[in-house]
Amino acid sequence: MMRFVFALLAGACGLAAPAAATDRIIVASIEVEASPAEVWQLWTTEAGLSFFAPAAEIDLRPGGTYEVYFLPDAPEGMRGSEGTTVLGYQENRMLTVTWALPPYMPEVRPHLTPLTLELEPLDETRTRVTLTHSGWGEGGEWDDAYAYFQENWPAVLTLMSEALTPEAE
């Protein structure tokens, strides 16, 4: 109703109506044979993130750095999720960070998007991990980035699960 009223007022005043917000959200989930504390260590330490990136810089505090480098030797701005920060966390339960879109997508690269990881204990040895990535625009490279992460976040969760699985002896 408010959008309709604003649109009427905007039209009467010669203003443009606000752009509609996108409802696109990526949600990927997996159950792993690990405690929330074990999963937490993977996502909140530089060594832990090695399950899917060769380097990272993490300062685990609200406003602290949370950068993940897929190409650590590349020039600044081309290494991965750079310029990203911790938005908030609840230890062993939830982590929310900003996430940078791929460097080869210059139209959307400057727009950091929120990424939340939730850890739900199922019992003493199993955890449900749910990753939610929101903040998507529409059209052009936004569509490409959305499609890329729709495919890749489930793959990242599979890599995480594999990293948590003890090797058979």
N, C-alpha and C positions, 0 to 999 in steps of 0.2 A: 504494500500500500504506500509506504514512504517513497519508494522509488517512483511510483506512478505520480504521486503528488509533486515530487521534485522535478520530474520530467515535465509536468504541466507548467510549473513555475518557471523552469528554465526556458521552456519554449516561449512563454509569455514575455520573459525578460531578454530574449535573444541569446541565452546561454546554451551551451551544449550540454546534453544529459551525460551523467557519468558513465564511463565504460562499465559494462557488466563484468563482475568478478568471475573468474573461472572456478569451476567446481572440480577440476582435475586434481586428483591426489593419487599417488602411487603408494600402495600398501603391499608389503611382502612379509611373509611370516614363515617361521620354521621352528620345529621342536628339536632341541639338541640334548644329547646326553652330557650335560654339564650343569653345574650350579650357576645361579646368577652371578656370583662372585667371579667364577672362571670366565664367563662371557664378558663381564665388566672389564676384566684385565685386558682382554683383546682389544676392546674399543677405546680404552682410556689411557693406554700406554703406547709409547713409540715402538717398543719391541713387539707389543701385541698386535698392532696394526700391520705388521709384516706379513700377516696372512693374506693380504691383498695389495699391499703397496710396499716398495722397498725402503721408503723413508717417511718420516712424519715429524711434526713438531707439535707437542701438546702441552699446554699450560692449563691444567684442569681446575678452572675457577670461572665463574661468570665473567664474560668479557675476555677471557684468556684465549690464547692462540689454539686453533685446532686445524692445522694444515696437514694434508695428506699428499705426498709427492709420488706420483706414478713415474715421473721422469726427473729424478732429483738433480741430474746434471744439465738439464735443459735451462735456457735463459729464464730469468725471473718472469713470472706471469704465464709460463708455459709448462710448469712442473706438475700441475694437478690442481687440487682444491686449495688454492692460495688465497690469502686475505680473509680467511674464514675464522670464526670464533665460537667459543662455547656460549650458548645462550642461557643454559641452566642445566641442572642435573639433580637427581636423587640417587645417591650411591647404591649400586647394585640393582637399581629399578628403572631409571630413565635418564637418557642423555639427549639434549637437544642442541644442535650446532647449526651454524650457517654452512651452506655447501655451495661451492663454485661449479658452474657448468663447464663443459669441456672447452679448452683453450682454442680449439679449431672452430668454435662457434662464436665469432666476435660480436654478433648482434645481441646474444643473451649472456655472454660471459660476465659482464659487469653486474648482473643481477644475482645476488646471493639468495638462495632459497633455504627454507628451514627443513632440517632433517632430524627426525626423532627416532630414537631406538628405545623400545620398551622391553623390559625383561620380566617375565611372569613365571615364578616358580610353579612347577606342576607337581613335584615331589622333591625329595632330597637330592635327586640326581638328574632331574630333567627340567629344562627351562624352555618356555616359548619365547622366541625373539621376534618382535614385530618392528619392522622398519617402515616409517611413514615419511614420504617426501612430498611436500606441498609447495605452494607459491608459484605455480606455473602460469605463464602467459599463454597466449594463443596465436597461432599463425607462424609462418616462416620457421626460423630456427627453434622457436619454442616447441613446435610440434616435433621437430627432429630430436631435440634434447629429451623431451618427454618419452618418446618412443625408445630412445637409447637407454634411459634409466628404467623404463618398464621391463626391459629385457635384462639389464645388468644387475639391478639390486637383488633379484632372486639368485643370480649366479654368485654374487658376493656372499649372500647368506649360506649358500652351499659350501663355498670355500671356508667360511667361518666354521661351519659344522665339521668339515674335514680336519681343520686345524685343531678342533677340540677332541677329535676321536683318537684315542690311543692306538698306536700302530700295533698290529698283531705280531706277536713274537714267535 
